[in-house]
């Protein structure tokens, strides 16, 4: 086959990217495997072994088995600047970033993509469980659609919700049409070393990290109090929010801090409010309550954590969220809303959360996402992503 298209596959050392590379070779592509080394500091990982080294070796063995060129590239400096430093800044401000979404936007489909293109590649490919579709609109323009993966238990479109049309035009997702058991079956049939390897956990490309220890590298421990807010607090009667001109105040009334001190009682101590996030249950070390305590808000300025008993505590729930203009991202730029326009969508505020009915409202100040049903633990710094059927249309950082 002459003039074969070249694809650079991000071989992570896992089964998904291994099968992606195999499938692309079977489809007639000229396949090159690259392993991204994004982290040097192994002192913050849980296990004693060096995770990136083990993964790199597995990726190399897969490449040898498939008979494709292989190389390890060191992107640790870019990862530190674009992901790690950003994480520290966000946590310091009491926000909870999503490094996996950022890693895809900033590293895999930016730095890595540019390296691949400079090597002469036509595309990059990864082992993500999602799909793309390219169609021509009435103006003759190509529109690239990001679709959910066929495996409902593994769909990773949320992690790709910040990608652009340009990035999607150069990207292939070979396993998007497969279920996870099918992927493992293919790997086993090809005797790939990753066939039975467990899925990776922890931060993107860092390994399984103890997050408080990771954050303590720059965010020093600081003793503070844990306050429990009773569930019958008048501040937390959840009401359905309807959109009108008054909704410009939504961002303010979703609030979290000062009034709690008059409603709650001190029940324990913590080592730093910036180590905690909304909805968190583990790590509070407060006993003696009828139901488990959940974090309902944090105040990093006063270094106070506010908690409530039970996952149904009304303080956990909000009907809407706000995204500032500069944080709104449309994958489908042709569908982006103008001021005063609205759009009915399905939306989620975290990975694996079932999609929920919502309405987007564009205002001069930004974008409001109003859910039909109140949502638990809406968290500043995380990404809200919105969909039309199987297609992810866009996303934004929650303010």
VOPAGU-2260 file (C-alpha; in pm, 1 decimal, decimal comma):
REM VOPAGU-2260
SITE   aa  ch    i         X         Y         Z
SITE  UNK   A    0       0,0       0,0       0,0
SITE  UNK   A    1     158,5     326,0    -111,0
SITE  UNK   A    2     127,3     663,0      61,2
SITE  UNK   A    3       6,7     508,7     383,0
SITE  UNK   A    4    -111,1     758,9     642,2
SITE  UNK   A    5     112,7     783,5     947,8
SITE  UNK   A    6     -32,9     774,4    1297,9
SITE  UNK   A    7     158,1     840,5    1618,7
SITE  UNK   A    8      -4,0     648,7    1903,5
SITE  UNK   A    9      35,2     761,1    2261,4
SITE  UNK   A   10     135,4     426,3    2411,4
SITE  UNK   A   11      71,8     461,4    2784,3
SITE  UNK   A   12     166,4     109,3    2883,0
SITE  UNK   A   13    -198,1      15,3    2930,2
SITE  UNK   A   14    -421,2    -225,3    2742,3
SITE  UNK   A   15    -636,2      40,1    2574,2
SITE  UNK   A   16    -358,4     222,5    2389,7
SITE  UNK   A   17    -194,3    -113,2    2308,8
SITE  UNK   A   18    -506,0    -234,3    2128,5
SITE  UNK   A   19    -548,0     105,4    1963,5
SITE  UNK   A   20    -202,7      65,1    1808,5
SITE  UNK   A   21    -279,8    -291,0    1698,3
SITE  UNK   A   22    -608,1    -191,8    1534,1
SITE  UNK   A   23    -448,4      96,5    1345,8
SITE  UNK   A   24    -178,0    -131,2    1209,0
SITE  UNK   A   25    -444,9    -379,0    1099,5
SITE  UNK   A   26    -623,6     -94,7     922,8
SITE  UNK   A   27    -314,1     -25,9     713,3
SITE  UNK   A   28    -170,8     279,8     885,6
SITE  UNK   A   29     199,1     340,2     934,9
SITE  UNK   A   30     205,2     331,5    1317,5
SITE  UNK   A   31     464,5     485,5    1549,2
SITE  UNK   A   32     446,7     442,8    1927,9
SITE  UNK   A   33     547,4     723,2    2164,6
SITE  UNK   A   34     547,7     704,6    2543,7
SITE  UNK   A   35     509,0    1034,7    2725,7
SITE  UNK   A   36     715,2    1070,6    3041,6
SITE  UNK   A   37     544,8    1351,5    3229,0
SITE  UNK   A   38     671,6    1320,5    3583,9
SITE  UNK   A   39    1005,3    1278,7    3760,9
SITE  UNK   A   40     923,6    1295,8    4131,0
SITE  UNK   A   41     852,5     938,1    4242,2
SITE  UNK   A   42     849,9    1026,3    4613,9
SITE  UNK   A   43     478,6    1109,5    4615,2
SITE  UNK   A   44     353,8     781,3    4469,8
SITE  UNK   A   45     194,3     519,8    4692,5
SITE  UNK   A   46     371,3     210,4    4562,7
SITE  UNK   A   47     745,4     162,2    4590,9
SITE  UNK   A   48     793,8      74,8    4224,6
SITE  UNK   A   49     845,4     351,3    3971,7
SITE  UNK   A   50     514,2     364,8    3783,0
SITE  UNK   A   51     626,1     552,8    3475,5
SITE  UNK   A   52     924,5     322,2    3426,1
SITE  UNK   A   53     707,0      11,1    3446,2
SITE  UNK   A   54     455,9     163,3    3205,7
SITE  UNK   A   55     732,7     268,5    2966,3
SITE  UNK   A   56     872,5     -84,8    2962,2
SITE  UNK   A   57     527,1    -231,4    2893,5
SITE  UNK   A   58     473,2      17,9    2611,7
SITE  UNK   A   59     809,5     -78,3    2461,5
SITE  UNK   A   60     723,8    -450,1    2479,9
SITE  UNK   A   61     391,0    -385,8    2304,9
SITE  UNK   A   62     565,9    -190,5    2030,0
SITE  UNK   A   63     816,8    -473,3    1982,6
SITE  UNK   A   64     534,8    -727,7    1965,1
SITE  UNK   A   65     350,5    -521,0    1704,0
SITE  UNK   A   66     667,7    -446,0    1510,7
SITE  UNK   A   67     630,4     -67,9    1524,7
SITE  UNK   A   68     891,9     200,1    1601,2
SITE  UNK   A   69     894,3     317,9    1962,5
SITE  UNK   A   70    1035,6     613,1    2148,9
SITE  UNK   A   71    1002,1     772,4    2492,8
SITE  UNK   A   72     967,0    1149,8    2500,4
SITE  UNK   A   73    1017,5    1361,5    2811,3
SITE  UNK   A   74     739,8    1616,9    2853,7
SITE  UNK   A   75     789,5    1663,1    3228,3
SITE  UNK   A   76     877,2    2031,7    3201,5
SITE  UNK   A   77     565,2    2110,4    2998,3
SITE  UNK   A   78     356,9    1897,2    3234,0
SITE  UNK   A   79     489,5    2080,1    3538,8
SITE  UNK   A   80     422,1    2422,3    3387,4
SITE  UNK   A   81      81,0    2350,3    3237,8
SITE  UNK   A   82     -69,8    2096,5    3478,4
SITE  UNK   A   83     110,3    2073,5    3812,8
SITE  UNK   A   84     162,0    2447,7    3864,7
SITE  UNK   A   85    -198,5    2509,2    3760,4
SITE  UNK   A   86    -317,5    2251,0    4013,6
SITE  UNK   A   87    -127,3    2418,0    4294,7
SITE  UNK   A   88    -268,1    2759,3    4203,3
SITE  UNK   A   89    -623,3    2626,0    4192,1
SITE  UNK   A   90    -605,6    2435,9    4521,2
SITE  UNK   A   91    -449,4    2736,6    4689,9
SITE  UNK   A   92    -758,2    2937,4    4589,4
SITE  UNK   A   93    -991,6    2669,9    4727,6
SITE  UNK   A   94   -1086,1    2536,1    4385,6
SITE  UNK   A   95   -1063,7    2173,3    4269,1
SITE  UNK   A   96    -905,8    2134,5    3924,4
SITE  UNK   A   97    -940,3    1833,1    3697,1
SITE  UNK   A   98    -588,3    1741,3    3582,6
SITE  UNK   A   99    -707,9    1471,9    3341,8
SITE  UNK   A  100    -914,5    1718,0    3136,2
SITE  UNK   A  101    -622,6    1962,1    3137,8
SITE  UNK   A  102    -371,2    1691,0    3047,0
SITE  UNK   A  103    -571,8    1608,2    2736,5
SITE  UNK   A  104    -611,3    1971,5    2633,8
SITE  UNK   A  105    -258,8    2088,2    2715,3
SITE  UNK   A  106     -34,6    1782,0    2677,9
SITE  UNK   A  107    -173,1    1491,7    2474,1
SITE  UNK   A  108    -358,1    1698,8    2215,3
SITE  UNK   A  109    -131,9    2003,2    2213,1
SITE  UNK   A  110     235,3    1940,7    2296,7
SITE  UNK   A  111     222,0    1573,3    2198,2
SITE  UNK   A  112      14,0    1642,5    1887,2
SITE  UNK   A  113     259,9    1908,3    1767,7
SITE  UNK   A  114     553,5    1670,0    1819,8
SITE  UNK   A  115     372,2    1403,4    1617,8
SITE  UNK   A  116     293,8    1643,1    1333,4
SITE  UNK   A  117     656,0    1758,2    1329,1
SITE  UNK   A  118     755,1    1392,6    1287,5
SITE  UNK   A  119     545,5    1387,1     972,5
SITE  UNK   A  120     238,2    1219,3    1119,2
SITE  UNK   A  121    -104,7    1271,5     971,7
SITE  UNK   A  122    -282,4    1188,3    1298,5
SITE  UNK   A  123    -233,6    1107,5    1661,8
SITE  UNK   A  124    -429,0     832,8    1835,1
SITE  UNK   A  125    -499,4     738,1    2194,5
SITE  UNK   A  126    -681,5     462,8    2379,7
SITE  UNK   A  127    -974,6     679,2    2486,6
SITE  UNK   A  128   -1325,5     534,1    2486,3
SITE  UNK   A  129   -1489,5     789,4    2261,2
SITE  UNK   A  130   -1558,4     840,1    1892,1
SITE  UNK   A  131   -1534,3    1111,0    1629,0
SITE  UNK   A  132   -1744,2    1176,6    1322,0
SITE  UNK   A  133   -1672,0    1428,3    1049,3
SITE  UNK   A  134   -1955,5    1573,1     844,7
SITE  UNK   A  135   -1986,5    1851,8     588,6
SITE  UNK   A  136   -2233,6    2129,3     672,5
SITE  UNK   A  137   -2445,3    2326,3     427,7
SITE  UNK   A  138   -2163,5    2580,0     384,8
SITE  UNK   A  139   -1924,0    2306,6     278,0
SITE  UNK   A  140   -1723,1    2320,8     601,0
SITE  UNK   A  141   -1604,9    2011,2     783,3
SITE  UNK   A  142   -1756,7    1972,3    1128,7
SITE  UNK   A  143   -1586,3    1731,8    1368,1
SITE  UNK   A  144   -1818,1    1571,3    1622,4
SITE  UNK   A  145   -1695,2    1427,7    1953,6
SITE  UNK   A  146   -1918,6    1132,8    2041,9
SITE  UNK   A  147   -1943,9     916,6    2352,5
SITE  UNK   A  148   -1778,6     575,3    2352,3
SITE  UNK   A  149   -1989,7     269,0    2279,8
SITE  UNK   A  150   -1907,0     126,5    2625,0
SITE  UNK   A  151   -2136,5     317,0    2865,2
SITE  UNK   A  152   -1920,3     212,5    3160,3
SITE  UNK   A  153   -1600,9     349,8    3006,6
SITE  UNK   A  154   -1711,0     653,8    2805,0
SITE  UNK   A  155   -1433,6     914,5    2837,6
SITE  UNK   A  156   -1578,7    1198,5    2633,6
SITE  UNK   A  157   -1593,8    1411,1    2950,5
SITE  UNK   A  158   -1213,2    1404,8    2972,2
SITE  UNK   A  159   -1196,2    1535,6    2614,5
SITE  UNK   A  160   -1454,2    1811,2    2658,4
SITE  UNK   A  161   -1195,3    2087,9    2607,8
SITE  UNK   A  162   -1072,2    1973,6    2267,0
SITE  UNK   A  163   -1106,3    2196,1    1961,9
SITE  UNK   A  164   -1213,0    2134,5    1603,7
SITE  UNK   A  165    -850,4    2154,2    1493,8
SITE  UNK   A  166    -741,4    1896,5    1752,4
SITE  UNK   A  167   -1024,2    1659,3    1662,9
SITE  UNK   A  168    -937,9    1684,6    1292,4
SITE  UNK   A  169    -598,3    1526,9    1366,5
SITE  UNK   A  170    -711,3    1263,3    1618,6
SITE  UNK   A  171    -820,9     899,6    1596,4
SITE  UNK   A  172    -986,0     694,6    1872,1
SITE  UNK   A  173    -961,9     334,6    1748,1
SITE  UNK   A  174   -1131,1     160,8    2043,3
SITE  UNK   A  175   -1429,1     393,8    2069,8
SITE  UNK   A  176   -1659,5     139,4    1907,0
SITE  UNK   A  177   -1553,8    -140,7    2143,1
SITE  UNK   A  178   -1648,8    -256,5    2491,0
SITE  UNK   A  179   -1373,1    -298,4    2747,6
SITE  UNK   A  180   -1403,1    -682,1    2755,5
SITE  UNK   A  181   -1362,6    -682,5    2377,0
SITE  UNK   A  182   -1045,9    -474,3    2407,8
SITE  UNK   A  183    -896,1    -718,4    2658,9
SITE  UNK   A  184    -996,3   -1012,8    2439,0
SITE  UNK   A  185    -812,1    -861,4    2141,7
SITE  UNK   A  186    -504,0    -795,4    2356,4
SITE  UNK   A  187    -506,0   -1152,6    2485,3
SITE  UNK   A  188    -544,5   -1295,5    2135,4
SITE  UNK   A  189    -239,8   -1095,7    2024,3
SITE  UNK   A  190     -43,5   -1200,3    2335,8
SITE  UNK   A  191      16,2    -839,6    2437,6
SITE  UNK   A  192     183,0    -799,9    2776,5
SITE  UNK   A  193     -84,7    -546,8    2880,8
SITE  UNK   A  194    -382,2    -779,6    2821,6
SITE  UNK   A  195    -456,1    -836,6    3190,3
SITE  UNK   A  196    -299,4    -519,6    3325,9
SITE  UNK   A  197    -520,5    -326,4    3564,1
SITE  UNK   A  198    -638,3      17,8    3461,1
SITE  UNK   A  199    -424,4     298,8    3596,5
SITE  UNK   A  200    -543,1     507,5    3888,9
SITE  UNK   A  201    -449,7     852,0    4009,9
SITE  UNK   A  202    -342,6    1169,4    3837,5
SITE  UNK   A  203    -281,3    1171,0    3465,2
SITE  UNK   A  204      65,5    1028,7    3399,3
SITE  UNK   A  205     184,0    1071,1    3757,3
SITE  UNK   A  206      63,4     745,2    3903,8
SITE  UNK   A  207    -133,1     670,2    4214,5
SITE  UNK   A  208     -65,0     977,9    4424,1
SITE  UNK   A  209    -155,1    1066,0    4779,5
SITE  UNK   A  210    -306,6    1402,3    4693,9
SITE  UNK   A  211    -251,2    1572,4    5033,2
SITE  UNK   A  212     116,9    1474,5    5023,4
SITE  UNK   A  213     140,0    1594,5    4665,7
SITE  UNK   A  214     -16,5    1929,8    4756,2
SITE  UNK   A  215     201,7    1969,3    5065,6
SITE  UNK   A  216     498,9    2020,8    4836,8
SITE  UNK   A  217     381,8    2378,3    4794,4
SITE  UNK   A  218      75,4    2418,4    5016,0
SITE  UNK   A  219     187,1    2393,1    5377,0
SITE  UNK   A  220     -40,5    2227,0    5636,3
SITE  UNK   A  221    -240,2    2478,1    5838,6
SITE  UNK   A  222    -458,8    2381,5    6133,4
SITE  UNK   A  223    -821,1    2488,7    6111,9
SITE  UNK   A  224   -1164,9    2391,5    6237,6
SITE  UNK   A  225   -1430,4    2163,2    6096,0
SITE  UNK   A  226   -1781,2    2302,9    6136,1
SITE  UNK   A  227   -2093,3    2089,4    6112,5
SITE  UNK   A  228   -2397,7    2266,8    5970,7
SITE  UNK   A  229   -2737,0    2120,7    6069,6
SITE  UNK   A  230   -2952,6    1997,6    5783,9
SITE  UNK   A  231   -3243,0    2219,9    5889,2
SITE  UNK   A  232   -3041,3    2539,2    5845,4
SITE  UNK   A  233   -3258,6    2798,4    5673,7
SITE  UNK   A  234   -2966,7    2880,0    5446,9
SITE  UNK   A  235   -2996,8    2538,8    5287,2
SITE  UNK   A  236   -3354,9    2492,8    5184,9
SITE  UNK   A  237   -3305,8    2384,7    4824,9
SITE  UNK   A  238   -3530,2    2563,9    4580,8
SITE  UNK   A  239   -3568,5    2509,1    4208,4
SITE  UNK   A  240   -3427,3    2808,0    4026,1
SITE  UNK   A  241   -3607,2    2958,1    3731,0
SITE  UNK   A  242   -3421,7    3184,1    3492,9
SITE  UNK   A  243   -3509,4    3549,7    3482,9
SITE  UNK   A  244   -3328,3    3879,8    3505,3
SITE  UNK   A  245   -3265,8    3822,6    3873,8
SITE  UNK   A  246   -3055,2    3517,1    3796,6
SITE  UNK   A  247   -2754,4    3740,9    3750,0
SITE  UNK   A  248   -2723,8    3685,2    4125,0
SITE  UNK   A  249   -2700,6    3306,7    4099,8
SITE  UNK   A  250   -2325,9    3304,6    4143,0
SITE  UNK   A  251   -2361,2    3497,5    4467,8
SITE  UNK   A  252   -2645,8    3302,3    4622,4
SITE  UNK   A  253   -2475,0    2970,5    4554,8
SITE  UNK   A  254   -2228,8    3080,5    4817,5
SITE  UNK   A  255   -2061,9    2910,9    5091,4
SITE  UNK   A  256   -1899,3    3069,4    5385,4
SITE  UNK   A  257   -1964,4    3350,5    5627,5
SITE  UNK   A  258   -2315,1    3270,9    5745,4
SITE  UNK   A  259   -2221,2    2913,1    5835,0
SITE  UNK   A  260   -2049,4    3025,1    6151,4
SITE  UNK   A  261   -2381,5    3128,3    6303,5
SITE  UNK   A  262   -2547,6    2801,1    6201,8
SITE  UNK   A  263   -2289,7    2535,0    6284,3
SITE  UNK   A  264   -2080,3    2390,7    6565,4
SITE  UNK   A  265   -1709,9    2305,5    6567,9
SITE  UNK   A  266   -1669,3    1926,5    6559,3
SITE  UNK   A  267   -1304,0    1874,6    6473,1
SITE  UNK   A  268    -978,4    1998,5    6321,9
SITE  UNK   A  269    -815,8    1969,2    5980,1
SITE  UNK   A  270    -470,0    2038,0    5835,8
SITE  UNK   A  271    -571,1    2278,8    5560,8
SITE  UNK   A  272    -895,9    2373,8    5389,7
SITE  UNK   A  273    -720,8    2367,4    5052,0
SITE  UNK   A  274    -678,4    1989,1    5082,7
SITE  UNK   A  275   -1056,0    1930,6    5076,8
SITE  UNK   A  276   -1328,7    1953,8    4816,0
SITE  UNK   A  277   -1708,5    1962,4    4805,1
SITE  UNK   A  278   -1870,5    1623,0    4852,8
SITE  UNK   A  279   -1560,4    1471,3    5015,4
SITE  UNK   A  280   -1622,5    1218,7    5292,6
SITE  UNK   A  281   -1285,0    1060,0    5360,1
SITE  UNK   A  282   -1011,0    1231,3    5556,5
SITE  UNK   A  283   -1226,3    1430,0    5799,7
SITE  UNK   A  284   -1151,2    1198,5    6095,7
SITE  UNK   A  285   -1461,7    1307,6    6287,0
SITE  UNK   A  286   -1656,7    1031,4    6460,1
SITE  UNK   A  287   -1968,1    1003,3    6671,2
SITE  UNK   A  288   -2217,2    1130,2    6412,9
SITE  UNK   A  289   -2533,5     942,8    6320,2
SITE  UNK   A  290   -2449,0     968,7    5950,1
SITE  UNK   A  291   -2116,3    1022,8    5775,3
SITE  UNK   A  292   -1998,8    1381,2    5742,2
SITE  UNK   A  293   -1956,8    1530,1    5394,6
SITE  UNK   A  294   -1780,2    1851,8    5301,6
SITE  UNK   A  295   -2041,1    2101,3    5184,7
SITE  UNK   A  296   -1806,6    2400,3    5146,9
SITE  UNK   A  297   -1453,7    2518,8    5216,2
SITE  UNK   A  298   -1322,0    2863,8    5301,4
SITE  UNK   A  299    -948,9    2880,8    5233,1
SITE  UNK   A  300    -924,7    3243,6    5342,0
SITE  UNK   A  301   -1054,6    3168,6    5693,2
SITE  UNK   A  302    -927,1    2807,0    5673,0
SITE  UNK   A  303   -1262,3    2653,9    5769,9
SITE  UNK   A  304   -1430,0    2338,5    5640,1
SITE  UNK   A  305   -1809,8    2320,4    5654,8
SITE  UNK   A  306   -1970,2    1977,3    5673,1
SITE  UNK   A  307   -2312,4    1819,3    5694,3
SITE  UNK   A  308   -2439,9    1476,9    5791,2
SITE  UNK   A  309   -2543,1    1239,6    5514,0
SITE  UNK   A  310   -2522,8    1250,1    5136,0
SITE  UNK   A  311   -2868,6    1408,5    5124,9
SITE  UNK   A  312   -2772,6    1712,3    5332,4
SITE  UNK   A  313   -2930,3    2011,9    5154,7
SITE  UNK   A  314   -2603,9    2206,1    5176,8
SITE  UNK   A  315   -2458,2    1973,8    4915,2
SITE  UNK   A  316   -2716,3    2066,4    4652,2
SITE  UNK   A  317   -2740,3    2350,9    4404,0
SITE  UNK   A  318   -2968,1    2397,8    4104,8
SITE  UNK   A  319   -2724,9    2583,0    3886,9
SITE  UNK   A  320   -2370,7    2691,9    3816,6
SITE  UNK   A  321   -2193,8    2976,6    3642,2
SITE  UNK   A  322   -1910,5    2978,6    3386,5
SITE  UNK   A  323   -1726,8    3301,1    3311,5
SITE  UNK   A  324   -1697,5    3409,7    2948,8
SITE  UNK   A  325   -1326,2    3334,5    2919,6
SITE  UNK   A  326   -1382,8    2980,3    3049,4
SITE  UNK   A  327   -1660,6    2884,5    2803,6
SITE  UNK   A  328   -1542,0    2635,0    2543,2
SITE  UNK   A  329   -1748,7    2514,6    2248,7
SITE  UNK   A  330   -1630,8    2205,6    2061,8
SITE  UNK   A  331   -1915,1    2283,0    1823,8
SITE  UNK   A  332   -1837,5    2649,3    1768,9
SITE  UNK   A  333   -2119,3    2666,5    1513,9
SITE  UNK   A  334   -2365,7    2607,4    1799,9
SITE  UNK   A  335   -2222,4    2860,7    2046,3
SITE  UNK   A  336   -2481,6    3082,7    2210,1
SITE  UNK   A  337   -2508,8    3457,2    2175,6
SITE  UNK   A  338   -2617,9    3676,2    2466,4
SITE  UNK   A  339   -2980,3    3606,9    2576,6
SITE  UNK   A  340   -2991,5    3277,3    2383,8
SITE  UNK   A  341   -3071,2    2946,5    2554,7
SITE  UNK   A  342   -3019,1    2578,9    2471,8
SITE  UNK   A  343   -3170,1    2262,5    2618,2
SITE  UNK   A  344   -2895,5    2007,7    2682,4
SITE  UNK   A  345   -2789,6    1711,7    2890,3
SITE  UNK   A  346   -2500,2    1795,3    3120,2
SITE  UNK   A  347   -2265,1    1651,6    3379,1
SITE  UNK   A  348   -2033,5    1807,0    3636,0
SITE  UNK   A  349   -1796,1    1512,8    3685,6
SITE  UNK   A  350   -1676,8    1197,0    3514,9
SITE  UNK   A  351   -1911,0     897,0    3541,2
SITE  UNK   A  352   -2201,0    1113,7    3655,6
SITE  UNK   A  353   -2518,7    1028,4    3462,2
SITE  UNK   A  354   -2618,2    1303,1    3221,6
SITE  UNK   A  355   -2881,7    1538,2    3366,8
SITE  UNK   A  356   -3135,8    1763,4    3196,6
SITE  UNK   A  357   -3024,9    2125,2    3196,3
SITE  UNK   A  358   -3070,9    2457,7    3020,6
SITE  UNK   A  359   -2785,1    2681,4    2911,2
SITE  UNK   A  360   -2849,5    3056,1    2944,9
SITE  UNK   A  361   -2597,9    3292,1    2784,9
SITE  UNK   A  362   -2571,7    3638,6    2937,2
SITE  UNK   A  363   -2331,3    3926,2    2890,3
SITE  UNK   A  364   -2138,6    3804,0    3195,5
SITE  UNK   A  365   -2107,9    3437,5    3105,6
SITE  UNK   A  366   -2299,9    3113,0    3086,4
SITE  UNK   A  367   -2547,3    2976,0    3341,0
SITE  UNK   A  368   -2619,3    2604,0    3351,1
SITE  UNK   A  369   -2952,6    2545,4    3526,5
SITE  UNK   A  370   -3038,8    2183,3    3605,4
SITE  UNK   A  371   -3389,8    2043,0    3610,9
SITE  UNK   A  372   -3297,0    1867,3    3936,1
SITE  UNK   A  373   -3053,4    2005,3    4198,4
SITE  UNK   A  374   -2704,9    1855,5    4173,4
SITE  UNK   A  375   -2481,3    1734,9    4454,5
SITE  UNK   A  376   -2136,3    1881,5    4520,7
SITE  UNK   A  377   -2105,0    2128,1    4235,0
SITE  UNK   A  378   -1740,6    2226,6    4276,4
SITE  UNK   A  379   -1550,6    2535,5    4167,4
SITE  UNK   A  380   -1263,5    2456,0    3933,2
SITE  UNK   A  381   -1419,6    2139,8    3794,9
SITE  UNK   A  382   -1557,4    2117,9    3441,0
SITE  UNK   A  383   -1922,2    2114,7    3341,7
SITE  UNK   A  384   -1975,3    1948,6    3004,1
SITE  UNK   A  385   -2290,9    1955,8    2794,6
SITE  UNK   A  386   -2424,4    1715,7    2536,0
SITE  UNK   A  387   -2684,8    1673,4    2264,1
SITE  UNK   A  388   -2757,7    1303,3    2249,6
SITE  UNK   A  389   -2427,5    1120,9    2202,7
SITE  UNK   A  390   -2236,0    1435,9    2112,4
SITE  UNK   A  391   -2034,7    1650,1    2352,4
SITE  UNK   A  392   -2092,9    2010,1    2244,2
SITE  UNK   A  393   -1877,2    2201,1    2488,4
SITE  UNK   A  394   -1765,8    2262,8    2843,1
SITE  UNK   A  395   -1643,4    2519,7    3089,7
SITE  UNK   A  396   -1475,1    2568,8    3425,8
SITE  UNK   A  397   -1723,9    2610,1    3710,5
SITE  UNK   A  398   -1689,5    2945,1    3891,6
